[in-house]
Amino acid sequence: MDDSLRLARVLARYVRFLSPSIVEMVAEDNERHRFEWCGALESCGVDPSLYLWEGSPCAFPGIRRYAGSREIAQYRKVSGSAACPPDALSLDDNDFPKQIWSFVFRNAQFSKFGPEGYRLAHLVDHKEYKNRMGEDLVAASDDLVRVFPGLYTCPSNTAYVPASLLLPTDFNPWVRNLILRRSAELYGNCCNMFPSGLAVPGGQLRGWETGEFEWPECVGSLDHMDAFLRFRRKRMEKLIREAQAPLTSLSGIWRPPAILLSIG
């Protein structure tokens, strides 16, 4: 425990969170597009609640990280499948969560360029493999402990941490919980970080309260957020159009007799 606390005190001084106003702007824009994007996701066989729960700050609804060798092959076009992957419009290899960070600081699309010495960390797991949501969050009911791939691109669920401390942090539940509680303090009033019924646990051991640690100021401003929102809207339109294309082509294979179309 003492070693974990010492690690946490070092890490806290360097972990970087986006300004809450940035996360709030994404959540508000999601509400403006809720009807349109939920309908589009449903038309592609994707459950919108996995991405667009009420107050969700998901930056790219329908995008999730690939999982397993088959999906890696699909992402790299080895498999040649044109169908949408399960519960997603498209797969990604960790670029989409960084888009908002890139726009905030560079006013440009992410292109494999990031802050030297830092890595992007996800606070709560977003994939099924070895998912620790049941350990990290408190659930009002057992059925809520499930995979929510929308967490993949939620800026409230990411932070940049020193690359040399990423692995010790990821496998230390005390440190992970501390960073998650800090995120909840920052973003809990400007969005719903998780679907209703899921929450960050409280009641920490003495010495592990977030106020006992030295945290840096949040980073980023709203200067380039309009550009980011325009970019993501165009990207969402493209992803939806591509996901719907196979469905549209299949609709011409068989059509019921015209007399049936007039019934009702």
Solvent accessible surface area in square Angstrom, and as a share of the most:
residue,aa,sasa,rsa
1,M,109,0.49
2,D,92,0.48
3,D,100,0.52
4,S,16,0.10
5,L,38,0.19
6,R,143,0.52
7,L,38,0.19
8,A,1,0.01
9,R,90,0.33
10,V,64,0.37
11,L,1,0.00
12,A,2,0.01
13,R,95,0.35
14,Y,93,0.36
15,V,0,0.00
16,R,71,0.26
17,F,9,0.04
18,L,0,0.00
19,S,20,0.13
20,P,43,0.27
21,S,44,0.28
22,I,0,0.00
23,V,0,0.00
24,E,68,0.31
25,M,42,0.19
26,V,0,0.00
27,A,6,0.04
28,E,85,0.38
29,D,7,0.04
30,N,0,0.00
31,E,77,0.34
32,R,155,0.57
33,H,24,0.11
34,R,63,0.23
35,F,189,0.79
36,E,93,0.42
37,W,1,0.00
38,C,25,0.15
39,G,37,0.36
40,A,12,0.10
41,L,0,0.00
42,E,113,0.51
43,S,61,0.39
44,C,15,0.09
45,G,64,0.62
46,V,4,0.02
47,D,55,0.29
48,P,16,0.10
49,S,54,0.35
50,L,6,0.03
51,Y,0,0.00
52,L,3,0.02
53,W,17,0.06
54,E,135,0.60
55,G,15,0.15
56,S,0,0.00
57,P,0,0.00
58,C,0,0.00
59,A,1,0.01
60,F,0,0.00
61,P,0,0.00
62,G,0,0.00
63,I,0,0.00
64,R,28,0.10
65,R,59,0.22
66,Y,29,0.11
67,A,40,0.31
68,G,48,0.46
69,S,94,0.60
70,R,201,0.73
71,E,23,0.10
72,I,51,0.26
73,A,27,0.21
74,Q,32,0.14
75,Y,71,0.27
76,R,158,0.58
77,K,163,0.69
78,V,115,0.66
79,S,62,0.40
80,G,63,0.60
81,S,60,0.39
82,A,83,0.64
83,A,65,0.50
84,C,39,0.24
85,P,11,0.07
86,P,96,0.60
87,D,67,0.35
88,A,0,0.00
89,L,10,0.05
90,S,34,0.22
91,L,11,0.05
92,D,3,0.02
93,D,38,0.20
94,N,31,0.16
95,D,29,0.15
96,F,22,0.09
97,P,5,0.03
98,K,38,0.16
99,Q,5,0.02
100,I,3,0.01
101,W,14,0.05
102,S,7,0.05
103,F,15,0.06
104,V,10,0.06
105,F,110,0.46
106,R,96,0.35
107,N,73,0.37
108,A,37,0.28
109,Q,81,0.36
110,F,18,0.08
111,S,74,0.48
112,K,141,0.60
113,F,120,0.50
114,G,36,0.34
115,P,67,0.42
116,E,173,0.78
117,G,49,0.47
118,Y,55,0.21
119,R,133,0.49
120,L,15,0.07
121,A,14,0.11
122,H,43,0.19
123,L,17,0.08
124,V,1,0.00
125,D,28,0.15
126,H,19,0.08
127,K,68,0.29
128,E,138,0.62
129,Y,156,0.59
130,K,152,0.64
131,N,44,0.22
132,R,51,0.19
133,M,1,0.01
134,G,47,0.46
135,E,132,0.59
136,D,16,0.08
137,L,11,0.06
138,V,82,0.47
139,A,33,0.25
140,A,86,0.67
141,S,49,0.32
142,D,131,0.68
143,D,109,0.56
144,L,38,0.19
145,V,68,0.39
146,R,112,0.41
147,V,42,0.24
148,F,8,0.03
149,P,6,0.04
150,G,0,0.00
151,L,0,0.00
152,Y,0,0.00
153,T,2,0.01
154,C,0,0.00
155,P,2,0.01
156,S,1,0.00
157,N,1,0.01
158,T,1,0.00
159,A,0,0.00
160,Y,14,0.05
161,V,1,0.00
162,P,18,0.12
163,A,42,0.33
164,S,97,0.63
165,L,33,0.17
166,L,29,0.15
167,L,121,0.60
168,P,58,0.37
169,T,8,0.04
170,D,45,0.23
171,F,148,0.61
172,N,25,0.13
173,P,78,0.49
174,W,90,0.32
175,V,0,0.00
176,R,23,0.08
177,N,29,0.15
178,L,2,0.01
179,I,5,0.03
180,L,3,0.01
181,R,24,0.09
182,R,47,0.17
183,S,0,0.00
184,A,28,0.22
185,E,94,0.42
186,L,30,0.15
187,Y,0,0.00
188,G,43,0.41
189,N,156,0.80
190,C,24,0.14
191,C,12,0.07
192,N,69,0.35
193,M,11,0.05
194,F,13,0.06
195,P,11,0.07
196,S,107,0.69
197,G,30,0.29
198,L,14,0.07
199,A,52,0.40
200,V,33,0.19
201,P,32,0.20
202,G,63,0.60
203,G,83,0.80
204,Q,47,0.21
205,L,95,0.47
206,R,230,0.84
207,G,15,0.15
208,W,5,0.02
209,E,74,0.33
210,T,13,0.07
211,G,73,0.70
212,E,97,0.44
213,F,15,0.06
214,E,117,0.52
215,W,39,0.14
216,P,34,0.22
217,E,152,0.68
218,C,39,0.24
219,V,35,0.20
220,G,31,0.30
221,S,51,0.33
222,L,81,0.40
223,D,117,0.61
224,H,60,0.27
225,M,0,0.00
226,D,83,0.43
227,A,22,0.17
228,F,0,0.00
229,L,14,0.07
230,R,120,0.44
231,F,30,0.13
232,R,0,0.00
233,R,82,0.30
234,K,134,0.57
235,R,55,0.20
236,M,0,0.00
237,E,77,0.35
238,K,91,0.39
239,L,15,0.07
240,I,17,0.09
241,R,147,0.54
242,E,90,0.40
243,A,6,0.05
244,Q,57,0.26
245,A,54,0.42
246,P,37,0.23
247,L,84,0.42
248,T,95,0.55
249,S,79,0.51
250,L,105,0.52
251,S,67,0.43
252,G,58,0.56
253,I,132,0.67
254,W,183,0.64
255,R,162,0.59
256,P,37,0.23
257,P,76,0.48
258,A,81,0.63
259,I,128,0.65
260,L,93,0.46
261,L,111,0.55
262,S,87,0.56
263,I,128,0.65
264,G,121,1.17
